[in-house]
């Protein structure tokens, strides 16, 4: 009976935890997106690197082994899989609009992916993507994505810019991804709720045993 109760508890707690974190699992150094099953490395690992320097690091730095630059479609998928829409035509004009999505998603993802810049009213995550920008005077440029959250209004959006391959910035990292392993990573909220539920069931079981003993001694 109690095995069934535990199973039911887990089924109910999992959606609660996922809804609170927008189907993202923060693992400290990386974040798993349960919608795409991709893991995103924290921007702190690549912050301050130019695109050319990053390519070197990917080949020589053991801390980056197994990681690769995210594509523009993969980056967009973070938002489109949650109902946000890009508009604007060409890549440098595309952005998500400030719709009625005041649901803490942008602040959550910036917190998980890593904050590359902070102003008095804005949090920012900025990272390189795996797409060259080809134009007459910018053959050696790379696209990067911006995720912004306004702390005054509670609204966020994302858009794209370009940077020369050799240029670096202290507020620019790189969005590195890898396919997630098959083993699920428990969310902290989910673990706490499960332990609480098991604790309550443990107390109930203990009380039941006490009542049984009392009844047996009376009879």
Secondary structure, DSSP 8 states (H G I E B T S, - for coil): -HHHHHHHHHHHHHHHHHHHTTTEEE-SSEEEETTTTEEEE-GGGTTT--HHHHHHHHHH-GGGTT-EE--HHHHHHHHHTTT--EESSSGGG-EE---S--SSHHHHHHHHH--SEE-SSEEEEEEEEEEEE--TT-TTEEEEEEEEEETTT--EEEEEEEEETT---TT-EE-EEEE--SS----HHHHHHHHHHHHHHHHHHHHHHHHHHHHHHH-
